[in-house]
Amino acid sequence: MKKLVIAAAVAAIAAPAMAQNVSIYGVMDVNVQSHKKSGGSSVTRQAGAGSFASSQLGFKGTEDLGGGLKAFFELRDEFDMANQADFNFGQESHVGLEGSFGKIRLGTTDITPVQTFDGGSAAGQFGNVTNNPSASYSGGTTAIVELGKDAQNAFAYTSPSFSGFQVHLGHATGHNSSTVDDQDADTNSVALTYANGPIYVGVGSSNLSGSGVKAMKHDALAASYDFKVAKVGVSYAVFESSVTTDSKDTKVTIVSASVPLSGALTLRAGYMMGKIDGETSNEAKGFVVGGTYSLSKRTTAYAHYTKVTNESDGAFGWAGTTAPTVRGQDPTAIGVGISHSF
């Protein structure tokens, strides 16, 4: 009898957890690298972000509501293991519903095309590009903003897959309170993706327009094809930022590839071109070459070499480097690290 009572108590405790299905996940990634900018000396440092995978911690869960309807939530933020950066669930903090109609998210979430186009990168996070808009240069300061990233007060909709096609819609109100942005402005985004076997294609646009200090537009295109012996990807993005009467378009093109050399070892490489229209001597070119070695399904060791060449007014960085603090610097980085997911 006592055994039956104990079994009933355990079942009563376990039932809510089974119904809601909550999980904890994350990535711990840190590397040691030698980093240098032209005109400066080499610095050996630990870097906990921006090399192979971003360190992050997240919580997510689903609940079956019956009739094919599910409720879900997610809390996630990225952090720098080396520098103990703040952690405030600024990456994802949303709740939503999923059913035959698709998926709806409400809260803080990504609604930009670039955030949607993860499938367009063949090199993983080795393909990330940075640009420092506040770096001093002869032409003044140009604001470059990744429109809608981690948008607050957001509504996002993802349609069901129709033969590989999906529609992504987003709307956010007052997504930030920067003094140079209109904090009451609305952000609207639309994207179309196609994923079918080895093929991935995505195209989309985001728009922020308020009553006046700044209007921003972000257009992006990404595509990749997995040939099995190699995966090749290309992405193109245009960030338009209008500050009063000054309008600038930042254009970035990335070509990436990954080649599995064995069951565990993969070679990854990328080439980047960046420029700002309407300015002179601001173009940048860069490359990254690296390798990843899977120690297990969850643990990966990696190494990379990255170099960016900026013209005299360029301020681009890439894949583990730091964007220049003074325009015209050429950042390089050599790093080795380890990444563990759970």
Phi and psi in degrees as GROMACS dihedral restraints (atoms count N, CA, C in turn):
[ dihedral_restraints ]
;  ai    aj    ak    al  type     phi  dphi    fc
    3     4     5     6     1   -61.5    20    10
    4     5     6     7     1   -37.9    20    10
    6     7     8     9     1   -63.9    20    10
    7     8     9    10     1   -38.3    20    10
    9    10    11    12     1   -65.6    20    10
   10    11    12    13     1   -40.4    20    10
   12    13    14    15     1   -64.0    20    10
   13    14    15    16     1   -43.9    20    10
   15    16    17    18     1   -63.4    20    10
   16    17    18    19     1   -43.5    20    10
   18    19    20    21     1   -62.5    20    10
   19    20    21    22     1   -40.3    20    10
   21    22    23    24     1   -65.3    20    10
   22    23    24    25     1   -39.7    20    10
   24    25    26    27     1   -65.1    20    10
   25    26    27    28     1   -44.2    20    10
   27    28    29    30     1   -61.4    20    10
   28    29    30    31     1   -41.7    20    10
   30    31    32    33     1   -64.5    20    10
   31    32    33    34     1   -38.9    20    10
   33    34    35    36     1   -65.7    20    10
   34    35    36    37     1   -37.1    20    10
   36    37    38    39     1   -71.9    20    10
   37    38    39    40     1   -39.6    20    10
   39    40    41    42     1   -76.4    20    10
   40    41    42    43     1   -26.6    20    10
   42    43    44    45     1   -58.3    20    10
   43    44    45    46     1   -47.5    20    10
   45    46    47    48     1   -61.5    20    10
   46    47    48    49     1   -39.1    20    10
   48    49    50    51     1   -64.3    20    10
   49    50    51    52     1   -39.6    20    10
   51    52    53    54     1   -67.5    20    10
   52    53    54    55     1   -36.8    20    10
   54    55    56    57     1   -69.5    20    10
   55    56    57    58     1   -34.8    20    10
   57    58    59    60     1   -95.8    20    10
   58    59    60    61     1   -24.5    20    10
   60    61    62    63     1    53.3    20    10
   61    62    63    64     1    67.3    20    10
   63    64    65    66     1   -94.3    20    10
   64    65    66    67     1   137.5    20    10
   66    67    68    69     1  -134.2    20    10
   67    68    69    70     1   153.1    20    10
   69    70    71    72     1  -111.1    20    10
   70    71    72    73     1   135.3    20    10
   72    73    74    75     1  -143.3    20    10
   73    74    75    76     1   167.3    20    10
   75    76    77    78     1   173.7    20    10
   76    77    78    79     1  -179.8    20    10
   78    79    80    81     1  -137.9    20    10
   79    80    81    82     1   135.1    20    10
   81    82    83    84     1  -116.2    20    10
   82    83    84    85     1   114.7    20    10
   84    85    86    87     1  -136.6    20    10
   85    86    87    88     1   126.2    20    10
   87    88    89    90     1  -147.6    20    10
   88    89    90    91     1   146.6    20    10
   90    91    92    93     1  -140.7    20    10
   91    92    93    94     1   160.0    20    10
   93    94    95    96     1  -108.2    20    10
   94    95    96    97     1   128.3    20    10
   96    97    98    99     1  -140.4    20    10
   97    98    99   100     1   156.9    20    10
   99   100   101   102     1  -103.9    20    10
  100   101   102   103     1   115.1    20    10
  102   103   104   105     1  -116.3    20    10
  103   104   105   106     1   140.4    20    10
  105   106   107   108     1  -148.0    20    10
  106   107   108   109     1   143.3    20    10
  108   109   110   111     1  -115.3    20    10
  109   110   111   112     1   145.7    20    10
  111   112   113   114     1   -55.8    20    10
  112   113   114   115     1   136.9    20    10
  114   115   116   117     1    88.0    20    10
  115   116   117   118     1    -5.9    20    10
  117   118   119   120     1  -121.0    20    10
  118   119   120   121     1   174.3    20    10
  120   121   122   123     1   -93.2    20    10
  121   122   123   124     1   160.8    20    10
  123   124   125   126     1   -70.1    20    10
  124   125   126   127     1   143.1    20    10
  126   127   128   129     1  -123.7    20    10
  127   128   129   130     1   124.2    20    10
  129   130   131   132     1   -92.7    20    10
  130   131   132   133     1   127.2    20    10
  132   133   134   135     1  -149.3    20    10
  133   134   135   136     1   162.1    20    10
  135   136   137   138     1   -92.8    20    10
  136   137   138   139     1   137.9    20    10
  138   139   140   141     1  -126.7    20    10
  139   140   141   142     1   129.5    20    10
  141   142   143   144     1  -109.1    20    10
  142   143   144   145     1    12.8    20    10
  144   145   146   147     1  -154.3    20    10
  145   146   147   148     1   147.3    20    10
  147   148   149   150     1    85.3    20    10
  148   149   150   151     1    12.5    20    10
  150   151   152   153     1  -105.3    20    10
  151   152   153   154     1   -75.1    20    10
  153   154   155   156     1  -105.9    20    10
  154   155   156   157     1   -51.4    20    10
  156   157   158   159     1  -141.7    20    10
  157   158   159   160     1   145.8    20    10
  159   160   161   162     1   -79.1    20    10
  160   161   162   163     1   131.9    20    10
  162   163   164   165     1   -66.1    20    10
  163   164   165   166     1   135.2    20    10
  165   166   167   168     1  -156.7    20    10
  166   167   168   169     1   157.6    20    10
  168   169   170   171     1  -134.5    20    10
  169   170   171   172     1   134.5    20    10
  171   172   173   174     1  -144.6    20    10
  172   173   174   175     1   158.1    20    10
  174   175   176   177     1  -130.2    20    10
  175   176   177   178     1   134.1    20    10
  177   178   179   180     1  -147.2    20    10
  178   179   180   181     1   155.9    20    10
  180   181   182   183     1  -160.9    20    10
  181   182   183   184     1   160.5    20    10
  183   184   185   186     1  -134.1    20    10
  184   185   186   187     1   154.8    20    10
  186   187   188   189     1  -136.5    20    10
  187   188   189   190     1   128.5    20    10
  189   190   191   192     1   -78.6    20    10
  190   191   192   193     1   115.5    20    10
  192   193   194   195     1   -92.8    20    10
  193   194   195   196     1    -4.1    20    10
  195   196   197   198     1    89.8    20    10
  196   197   198   199     1   158.7    20    10
  198   199   200   201     1    64.7    20    10
  199   200   201   202     1    25.5    20    10
  201   202   203   204     1    81.3    20    10
  202   203   204   205     1     6.5    20    10
  204   205   206   207     1  -103.9    20    10
  205   206   207   208     1   135.7    20    10
  207   208   209   210     1  -127.8    20    10
  208   209   210   211     1   144.0    20    10
  210   211   212   213     1  -102.1    20    10
  211   212   213   214     1   148.1    20    10
  213   214   215   216     1  -148.7    20    10
  214   215   216   217     1   160.9    20    10
  216   217   218   219     1  -145.9    20    10
  217   218   219   220     1   162.5    20    10
  219   220   221   222     1  -153.6    20    10
  220   221   222   223     1   135.4    20    10
  222   223   224   225     1  -125.7    20    10
  223   224   225   226     1   123.1    20    10
  225   226   227   228     1  -151.9    20    10
  226   227   228   229     1   144.1    20    10
  228   229   230   231     1  -147.8    20    10
  229   230   231   232     1   151.0    20    10
  231   232   233   234     1   -95.7    20    10
  232   233   234   235     1   153.4    20    10
  234   235   236   237     1  -151.5    20    10
  235   236   237   238     1   163.3    20    10
  237   238   239   240     1  -104.2    20    10
  238   239   240   241     1   110.8    20    10
  240   241   242   243     1   -63.9    20    10
  241   242   243   244     1   -30.0    20    10
  243   244   245   246     1   -77.5    20    10
  244   245   246   247     1   -31.5    20    10
  246   247   248   249     1  -114.6    20    10
  247   248   249   250     1     7.0    20    10
  249   250   251   252     1    51.3    20    10
  250   251   252   253     1    52.3    20    10
  252   253   254   255     1   -66.5    20    10
  253   254   255   256     1   157.9    20    10
  255   256   257   258     1   -61.4    20    10
  256   257   258   259     1   153.2    20    10
  258   259   260   261     1  -129.3    20    10
  259   260   261   262     1   114.5    20    10
  261   262   263   264     1  -143.2    20    10
  262   263   264   265     1    22.1    20    10
  264   265   266   267     1    55.6    20    10
  265   266   267   268     1    38.0    20    10
  267   268   269   270     1   -77.7    20    10
  268   269   270   271     1   -13.4    20    10
  270   271   272   273     1   -80.3    20    10
  271   272   273   274     1   -50.6    20    10
  273   274   275   276     1  -142.3    20    10
  274   275   276   277     1   133.1    20    10
  276   277   278   279     1  -155.7    20    10
  277   278   279   280     1    80.3    20    10
  279   280   281   282     1  -139.0    20    10
  280   281   282   283     1   162.0    20    10
  282   283   284   285     1  -134.0    20    10
  283   284   285   286     1   151.9    20    10
  285   286   287   288     1  -164.4    20    10
  286   287   288   289     1  -177.2    20    10
  288   289   290   291     1  -128.4    20    10
  289   290   291   292     1   145.8    20    10
  291   292   293   294     1  -135.6    20    10
  292   293   294   295     1   135.6    20    10
  294   295   296   297     1  -161.5    20    10
  295   296   297   298     1  -159.8    20    10
  297   298   299   300     1   -64.7    20    10
  298   299   300   301     1   -19.0    20    10
  300   301   302   303     1   -78.9    20    10
  301   302   303   304     1   -14.9    20    10
  303   304   305   306     1   121.6    20    10
  304   305   306   307     1  -147.5    20    10
  306   307   308   309     1  -133.3    20    10
  307   308   309   310     1   133.6    20    10
  309   310   311   312     1  -120.5    20    10
  310   311   312   313     1   131.3    20    10
  312   313   314   315     1  -120.7    20    10
  313   314   315   316     1   140.4    20    10
  315   316   317   318     1  -130.3    20    10
  316   317   318   319     1   136.3    20    10
  318   319   320   321     1   132.5    20    10
  319   320   321   322     1  -135.8    20    10
  321   322   323   324     1  -103.9    20    10
  322   323   324   325     1   120.3    20    10
  324   325   326   327     1  -160.1    20    10
  325   326   327   328     1   162.8    20    10
  327   328   329   330     1   -79.7    20    10
  328   329   330   331     1   133.0    20    10
  330   331   332   333     1  -130.5    20    10
  331   332   333   334     1     9.3    20    10
  333   334   335   336     1   -84.7    20    10
  334   335   336   337     1   154.8    20    10
  336   337   338   339     1   -57.9    20    10
  337   338   339   340     1   -43.7    20    10
  339   340   341   342     1   -60.3    20    10
  340   341   342   343     1   -39.3    20    10
  342   343   344   345     1   -65.6    20    10
  343   344   345   346     1   -28.8    20    10
  345   346   347   348     1   -77.9    20    10
  346   347   348   349     1   -22.5    20    10
  348   349   350   351     1   -96.4    20    10
  349   350   351   352     1    42.7    20    10
  351   352   353   354     1   -58.8    20    10
  352   353   354   355     1   -32.7    20    10
  354   355   356   357     1   -70.6    20    10
  355   356   357   358     1   -10.5    20    10
  357   358   359   360     1   -84.8    20    10
  358   359   360   361     1    -8.1    20    10
  360   361   362   363     1   -98.3    20    10
  361   362   363   364     1   127.7    20    10
  363   364   365   366     1   -95.5    20    10
  364   365   366   367     1    -9.8    20    10
  366   367   368   369     1  -110.2    20    10
  367   368   369   370     1     8.6    20    10
  369   370   371   372     1    65.3    20    10
  370   371   372   373     1  -148.7    20    10
  372   373   374   375     1   -72.0    20    10
  373   374   375   376     1    -9.3    20    10
  375   376   377   378     1   -59.0    20    10
  376   377   378   379     1   -14.1    20    10
  378   379   380   381     1   -95.0    20    10
  379   380   381   382     1     7.4    20    10
  381   382   383   384     1   -72.8    20    10
  382   383   384   385     1   141.1    20    10
  384   385   386   387     1  -118.2    20    10
  385   386   387   388     1   140.8    20    10
  387   388   389   390     1  -123.4    20    10
  388   389   390   391     1   156.1    20    10
  390   391   392   393     1  -146.0    20    10
  391   392   393   394     1   137.4    20    10
  393   394   395   396     1  -103.7    20    10
  394   395   396   397     1   100.6    20    10
  396   397   398   399     1   -69.5    20    10
  397   398   399   400     1   -22.5    20    10
  399   400   401   402     1   -92.4    20    10
  400   401   402   403     1     1.6    20    10
  402   403   404   405     1   -62.5    20    10
  403   404   405   406     1   135.5    20    10
  405   406   407   408     1   -71.4    20    10
  406   407   408   409     1   138.9    20    10
  408   409   410   411     1  -159.4    20    10
  409   410   411   412     1   170.5    20    10
  411   412   413   414     1   -64.6    20    10
  412   413   414   415     1   -25.5    20    10
  414   415   416   417     1   -88.0    20    10
  415   416   417   418     1    -0.5    20    10
  417   418   419   420     1   103.3    20    10
  418   419   420   421     1  -154.7    20    10
  420   421   422   423     1  -116.7    20    10
  421   422   423   424     1   127.5    20    10
  423   424   425   426     1  -114.0    20    10
  424   425   426   427     1   128.3    20    10
  426   427   428   429     1   -84.5    20    10
  427   428   429   430     1   123.4    20    10
  429   430   431   432     1  -118.1    20    10
  430   431   432   433     1   117.0    20    10
  432   433   434   435     1  -126.4    20    10
  433   434   435   436     1   134.5    20    10
  435   436   437   438     1   -78.9    20    10
  436   437   438   439     1    96.9    20    10
  438   439   440   441     1   -57.5    20    10
  439   440   441   442     1   127.7    20    10
  441   442   443   444     1    79.5    20    10
  442   443   444   445     1    -2.5    20    10
  444   445   446   447     1   -60.6    20    10
  445   446   447   448     1   132.2    20    10
  447   448   449   450     1    52.7    20    10
  448   449   450   451     1    46.2    20    10
  450   451   452   453     1   -65.1    20    10
  451   452   453   454     1   134.8    20    10
  453   454   455   456     1   -89.9    20    10
  454   455   456   457     1   164.2    20    10
  456   457   458   459     1    51.0    20    10
  457   458   459   460     1    45.8    20    10
  459   460   461   462     1  -105.2    20    10
  460   461   462   463     1   148.9    20    10
  462   463   464   465     1  -122.0    20    10
  463   464   465   466     1   127.1    20    10
  465   466   467   468     1  -131.3    20    10
  466   467   468   469     1   138.0    20    10
  468   469   470   471     1  -128.5    20    10
  469   470   471   472     1   132.7    20    10
  471   472   473   474     1  -123.0    20    10
  472   473   474   475     1   125.2    20    10
  474   475   476   477     1   -76.4    20    10
  475   476   477   478     1   165.0    20    10
  477   478   479   480     1   -62.8    20    10
  478   479   480   481     1   165.2    20    10
  480   481   482   483     1   -83.0    20    10
  481   482   483   484     1   125.8    20    10
  483   484   485   486     1  -111.5    20    10
  484   485   486   487     1    95.9    20    10
  486   487   488   489     1    54.4    20    10
  487   488   489   490     1    36.8    20    10
  489   490   491   492     1    98.6    20    10
  490   491   492   493     1   -15.0    20    10
  492   493   494   495     1   -89.7    20    10
  493   494   495   496     1   138.3    20    10
  495   496   497   498     1  -136.9    20    10
  496   497   498   499     1   142.2    20    10
  498   499   500   501     1  -103.6    20    10
  499   500   501   502     1   136.3    20    10
  501   502   503   504     1  -123.3    20    10
  502   503   504   505     1   123.5    20    10
  504   505   506   507     1  -122.3    20    10
  505   506   507   508     1   143.2    20    10
  507   508   509   510     1  -143.4    20    10
  508   509   510   511     1   147.4    20    10
  510   511   512   513     1  -145.5    20    10
  511   512   513   514     1   133.8    20    10
  513   514   515   516     1  -138.6    20    10
  514   515   516   517     1   142.6    20    10
  516   517   518   519     1  -114.1    20    10
  517   518   519   520     1   126.5    20    10
  519   520   521   522     1    55.4    20    10
  520   521   522   523     1    56.8    20    10
  522   523   524   525     1   -73.0    20    10
  523   524   525   526     1   -13.4    20    10
  525   526   527   528     1  -156.0    20    10
  526   527   528   529     1   169.1    20    10
  528   529   530   531     1  -118.8    20    10
  529   530   531   532     1    28.1    20    10
  531   532   533   534     1   -63.0    20    10
  532   533   534   535     1   146.1    20    10
  534   535   536   537     1   -69.6    20    10
  535   536   537   538     1   -17.4    20    10
  537   538   539   540     1   -98.9    20    10
  538   539   540   541     1    -1.1    20    10
  540   541   542   543     1  -112.7    20    10
  541   542   543   544     1   153.8    20    10
  543   544   545   546     1   -81.1    20    10
  544   545   546   547     1   105.1    20    10
  546   547   548   549     1   -69.9    20    10
  547   548   549   550     1   -12.0    20    10
  549   550   551   552     1   -97.4    20    10
  550   551   552   553     1     4.2    20    10
  552   553   554   555     1   -73.2    20    10
  553   554   555   556     1   153.3    20    10
  555   556   557   558     1  -100.3    20    10
  556   557   558   559     1   143.3    20    10
  558   559   560   561     1  -109.3    20    10
  559   560   561   562     1   129.9    20    10
  561   562   563   564     1  -124.9    20    10
  562   563   564   565     1   138.4    20    10
  564   565   566   567     1  -141.2    20    10
  565   566   567   568     1   151.3    20    10
  567   568   569   570     1  -145.1    20    10
  568   569   570   571     1   139.4    20    10
  570   571   572   573     1  -148.0    20    10
  571   572   573   574     1   152.6    20    10
  573   574   575   576     1  -128.1    20    10
  574   575   576   577     1   127.0    20    10
  576   577   578   579     1  -122.4    20    10
  577   578   579   580     1   152.2    20    10
  579   580   581   582     1  -134.3    20    10
  580   581   582   583     1   121.4    20    10
  582   583   584   585     1  -131.6    20    10
  583   584   585   586     1   119.3    20    10
  585   586   587   588     1  -151.7    20    10
  586   587   588   589     1   104.2    20    10
  588   589   590   591     1    62.3    20    10
  589   590   591   592     1  -123.5    20    10
  591   592   593   594     1   -81.1    20    10
  592   593   594   595     1    -5.4    20    10
  594   595   596   597     1   -99.5    20    10
  595   596   597   598     1   134.8    20    10
  597   598   599   600     1  -138.3    20    10
  598   599   600   601     1   131.3    20    10
  600   601   602   603     1  -140.7    20    10
  601   602   603   604     1   138.2    20    10
  603   604   605   606     1  -142.8    20    10
  604   605   606   607     1   140.9    20    10
  606   607   608   609     1  -142.0    20    10
  607   608   609   610     1   139.9    20    10
  609   610   611   612     1  -168.6    20    10
  610   611   612   613     1   173.3    20    10
  612   613   614   615     1  -150.9    20    10
  613   614   615   616     1   143.9    20    10
  615   616   617   618     1  -126.1    20    10
  616   617   618   619     1   150.9    20    10
  618   619   620   621     1  -141.9    20    10
  619   620   621   622     1   129.4    20    10
  621   622   623   624     1  -120.8    20    10
  622   623   624   625     1   122.8    20    10
  624   625   626   627     1  -142.0    20    10
  625   626   627   628     1   121.5    20    10
  627   628   629   630     1  -118.5    20    10
  628   629   630   631     1  -156.4    20    10
  630   631   632   633     1   -85.1    20    10
  631   632   633   634     1    -2.6    20    10
  633   634   635   636     1   159.1    20    10
  634   635   636   637     1   -27.1    20    10
  636   637   638   639     1   -69.8    20    10
  637   638   639   640     1   -42.7    20    10
  639   640   641   642     1  -146.9    20    10
  640   641   642   643     1   141.1    20    10
  642   643   644   645     1  -120.3    20    10
  643   644   645   646     1   141.0    20    10
  645   646   647   648     1  -134.2    20    10
  646   647   648   649     1   145.9    20    10
  648   649   650   651     1  -137.4    20    10
  649   650   651   652     1   144.7    20    10
  651   652   653   654     1  -139.7    20    10
  652   653   654   655     1   113.0    20    10
  654   655   656   657     1  -114.8    20    10
  655   656   657   658     1   143.8    20    10
  657   658   659   660     1  -149.5    20    10
  658   659   660   661     1   149.8    20    10
  660   661   662   663     1  -138.8    20    10
  661   662   663   664     1   135.6    20    10
  663   664   665   666     1  -143.9    20    10
  664   665   666   667     1   146.0    20    10
  666   667   668   669     1  -153.0    20    10
  667   668   669   670     1   148.4    20    10
  669   670   671   672     1  -150.0    20    10
  670   671   672   673     1   157.8    20    10
  672   673   674   675     1  -141.9    20    10
  673   674   675   676     1   129.8    20    10
  675   676   677   678     1   -98.2    20    10
  676   677   678   679     1   107.6    20    10
  678   679   680   681     1   -86.2    20    10
  679   680   681   682     1     6.1    20    10
  681   682   683   684     1    75.8    20    10
  682   683   684   685     1   -54.1    20    10
  684   685   686   687     1   -75.2    20    10
  685   686   687   688     1   -17.5    20    10
  687   688   689   690     1  -165.8    20    10
  688   689   690   691     1   146.4    20    10
  690   691   692   693     1  -111.8    20    10
  691   692   693   694     1   131.3    20    10
  693   694   695   696     1  -121.4    20    10
  694   695   696   697     1   135.7    20    10
  696   697   698   699     1  -135.8    20    10
  697   698   699   700     1   153.6    20    10
  699   700   701   702     1  -141.2    20    10
  700   701   702   703     1   141.1    20    10
  702   703   704   705     1  -140.5    20    10
  703   704   705   706     1   148.2    20    10
  705   706   707   708     1  -139.2    20    10
  706   707   708   709     1   130.0    20    10
  708   709   710   711     1  -136.7    20    10
  709   710   711   712     1   143.4    20    10
  711   712   713   714     1  -124.4    20    10
  712   713   714   715     1   122.3    20    10
  714   715   716   717     1  -109.0    20    10
  715   716   717   718     1   112.5    20    10
  717   718   719   720     1  -102.2    20    10
  718   719   720   721     1   126.5    20    10
  720   721   722   723     1  -130.7    20    10
  721   722   723   724     1   123.1    20    10
  723   724   725   726     1  -110.0    20    10
  724   725   726   727     1   114.9    20    10
  726   727   728   729     1  -109.6    20    10
  727   728   729   730     1   110.6    20    10
  729   730   731   732     1    50.4    20    10
  730   731   732   733     1  -114.3    20    10
  732   733   734   735     1   -94.9    20    10
  733   734   735   736     1    -1.1    20    10
  735   736   737   738     1   -95.8    20    10
  736   737   738   739     1   117.2    20    10
  738   739   740   741     1  -119.0    20    10
  739   740   741   742     1   128.3    20    10
  741   742   743   744     1  -130.7    20    10
  742   743   744   745     1   139.2    20    10
  744   745   746   747     1  -112.1    20    10
  745   746   747   748     1   120.3    20    10
  747   748   749   750     1   -97.2    20    10
  748   749   750   751     1   125.5    20    10
  750   751   752   753     1  -118.4    20    10
  751   752   753   754     1   130.6    20    10
  753   754   755   756     1  -130.7    20    10
  754   755   756   757     1   129.6    20    10
  756   757   758   759     1  -120.0    20    10
  757   758   759   760     1   132.8    20    10
  759   760   761   762     1  -130.1    20    10
  760   761   762   763     1   128.4    20    10
  762   763   764   765     1  -113.1    20    10
  763   764   765   766     1   128.0    20    10
  765   766   767   768     1  -134.0    20    10
  766   767   768   769     1   158.4    20    10
  768   769   770   771     1  -152.7    20    10
  769   770   771   772     1   148.0    20    10
  771   772   773   774     1  -133.5    20    10
  772   773   774   775     1   136.4    20    10
  774   775   776   777     1  -128.3    20    10
  775   776   777   778     1   110.9    20    10
  777   778   779   780     1   -71.3    20    10
  778   779   780   781     1   119.7    20    10
  780   781   782   783     1   -93.2    20    10
  781   782   783   784     1   -22.0    20    10
  783   784   785   786     1  -158.2    20    10
  784   785   786   787     1  -171.9    20    10
  786   787   788   789     1   -65.0    20    10
  787   788   789   790     1   -24.9    20    10
  789   790   791   792     1  -115.1    20    10
  790   791   792   793     1   -27.5    20    10
  792   793   794   795     1  -100.3    20    10
  793   794   795   796     1   130.0    20    10
  795   796   797   798     1  -131.8    20    10
  796   797   798   799     1   131.2    20    10
  798   799   800   801     1   -90.8    20    10
  799   800   801   802     1   133.2    20    10
  801   802   803   804     1  -129.2    20    10
  802   803   804   805     1   137.7    20    10
  804   805   806   807     1  -148.4    20    10
  805   806   807   808     1   156.2    20    10
  807   808   809   810     1  -154.4    20    10
  808   809   810   811     1   155.8    20    10
  810   811   812   813     1  -132.2    20    10
  811   812   813   814     1   133.4    20    10
  813   814   815   816     1  -124.3    20    10
  814   815   816   817     1   142.3    20    10
  816   817   818   819     1  -130.3    20    10
  817   818   819   820     1   128.6    20    10
  819   820   821   822     1  -133.6    20    10
  820   821   822   823     1   148.5    20    10
  822   823   824   825     1  -159.1    20    10
  823   824   825   826     1   159.9    20    10
  825   826   827   828     1  -119.0    20    10
  826   827   828   829     1   118.2    20    10
  828   829   830   831     1   -66.1    20    10
  829   830   831   832     1   149.3    20    10
  831   832   833   834     1    82.8    20    10
  832   833   834   835     1     1.8    20    10
  834   835   836   837     1  -126.5    20    10
  835   836   837   838     1   158.0    20    10
  837   838   839   840     1  -106.2    20    10
  838   839   840   841     1   151.2    20    10
  840   841   842   843     1    54.9    20    10
  841   842   843   844     1    41.4    20    10
  843   844   845   846     1  -119.8    20    10
  844   845   846   847     1     6.6    20    10
  846   847   848   849     1   -75.9    20    10
  847   848   849   850     1   157.7    20    10
  849   850   851   852     1  -143.3    20    10
  850   851   852   853     1   146.9    20    10
  852   853   854   855     1  -133.7    20    10
  853   854   855   856     1   145.4    20    10
  855   856   857   858     1  -156.6    20    10
  856   857   858   859     1   164.4    20    10
  858   859   860   861     1  -144.1    20    10
  859   860   861   862     1   156.0    20    10
  861   862   863   864     1  -136.4    20    10
  862   863   864   865     1   138.5    20    10
  864   865   866   867     1  -134.2    20    10
  865   866   867   868     1   133.7    20    10
  867   868   869   870     1  -157.0    20    10
  868   869   870   871     1   174.3    20    10
  870   871   872   873     1  -139.5    20    10
  871   872   873   874     1   146.4    20    10
  873   874   875   876     1  -121.5    20    10
  874   875   876   877     1   143.2    20    10
  876   877   878   879     1  -129.6    20    10
  877   878   879   880     1   118.4    20    10
  879   880   881   882     1   -80.6    20    10
  880   881   882   883     1   110.6    20    10
  882   883   884   885     1   -79.1    20    10
  883   884   885   886     1   -25.4    20    10
  885   886   887   888     1  -162.1    20    10
  886   887   888   889     1  -173.5    20    10
  888   889   890   891     1   -67.0    20    10
  889   890   891   892     1   -21.8    20    10
  891   892   893   894     1  -112.8    20    10
  892   893   894   895     1   -16.5    20    10
  894   895   896   897     1  -119.4    20    10
  895   896   897   898     1   128.8    20    10
  897   898   899   900     1  -131.1    20    10
  898   899   900   901     1   130.5    20    10
  900   901   902   903     1   -97.3    20    10
  901   902   903   904     1   147.0    20    10
  903   904   905   906     1  -150.1    20    10
  904   905   906   907     1   161.6    20    10
  906   907   908   909     1  -146.4    20    10
  907   908   909   910     1   149.3    20    10
  909   910   911   912     1  -152.5    20    10
  910   911   912   913     1   154.9    20    10
  912   913   914   915     1  -127.8    20    10
  913   914   915   916     1   127.8    20    10
  915   916   917   918     1  -129.4    20    10
  916   917   918   919     1   138.4    20    10
  918   919   920   921     1  -142.6    20    10
  919   920   921   922     1   133.9    20    10
  921   922   923   924     1  -124.2    20    10
  922   923   924   925     1   131.6    20    10
  924   925   926   927     1  -111.1    20    10
  925   926   927   928     1   112.3    20    10
  927   928   929   930     1   -99.5    20    10
  928   929   930   931     1   143.3    20    10
  930   931   932   933     1   -70.8    20    10
  931   932   933   934     1   178.9    20    10
  933   934   935   936     1   -59.5    20    10
  934   935   936   937     1   -25.6    20    10
  936   937   938   939     1  -114.2    20    10
  937   938   939   940     1    15.0    20    10
  939   940   941   942     1   -83.5    20    10
  940   941   942   943     1   152.7    20    10
  942   943   944   945     1  -144.7    20    10
  943   944   945   946     1    43.3    20    10
  945   946   947   948     1   -96.8    20    10
  946   947   948   949     1   147.6    20    10
  948   949   950   951     1  -130.6    20    10
  949   950   951   952     1   175.2    20    10
  951   952   953   954     1  -165.5    20    10
  952   953   954   955     1   138.1    20    10
  954   955   956   957     1    46.5    20    10
  955   956   957   958     1    64.2    20    10
  957   958   959   960     1    99.2    20    10
  958   959   960   961     1   -15.4    20    10
  960   961   962   963     1   -83.1    20    10
  961   962   963   964     1   167.0    20    10
  963   964   965   966     1  -102.9    20    10
  964   965   966   967     1   133.3    20    10
  966   967   968   969     1   -59.2    20    10
  967   968   969   970     1   142.8    20    10
  969   970   971   972     1   -57.4    20    10
  970   971   972   973     1   143.8    20    10
  972   973   974   975     1   -87.7    20    10
  973   974   975   976     1   -19.3    20    10
  975   976   977   978     1  -127.0    20    10
  976   977   978   979     1   130.2    20    10
  978   979   980   981     1   -61.2    20    10
  979   980   981   982     1   145.2    20    10
  981   982   983   984     1    97.1    20    10
  982   983   984   985     1    -9.5    20    10
  984   985   986   987     1   -73.0    20    10
  985   986   987   988     1   148.3    20    10
  987   988   989   990     1  -114.1    20    10
  988   989   990   991     1    98.7    20    10
  990   991   992   993     1   -78.8    20    10
  991   992   993   994     1   142.4    20    10
  993   994   995   996     1  -132.8    20    10
  994   995   996   997     1   155.7    20    10
  996   997   998   999     1  -152.7    20    10
  997   998   999  1000     1   138.2    20    10
  999  1000  1001  1002     1  -122.6    20    10
 1000  1001  1002  1003     1   124.9    20    10
 1002  1003  1004  1005     1  -143.1    20    10
 1003  1004  1005  1006     1   154.1    20    10
 1005  1006  1007  1008     1  -132.2    20    10
 1006  1007  1008  1009     1   141.9    20    10
 1008  1009  1010  1011     1  -158.3    20    10
 1009  1010  1011  1012     1  -177.3    20    10
 1011  1012  1013  1014     1  -139.1    20    10
 1012  1013  1014  1015     1   140.2    20    10
 1014  1015  1016  1017     1  -129.2    20    10
 1015  1016  1017  1018     1   130.1    20    10
 1017  1018  1019  1020     1  -127.8    20    10
 1018  1019  1020  1021     1   128.2    20    10
 1020  1021  1022  1023     1  -109.4    20    10
 1021  1022  1023  1024     1   152.3    20    10
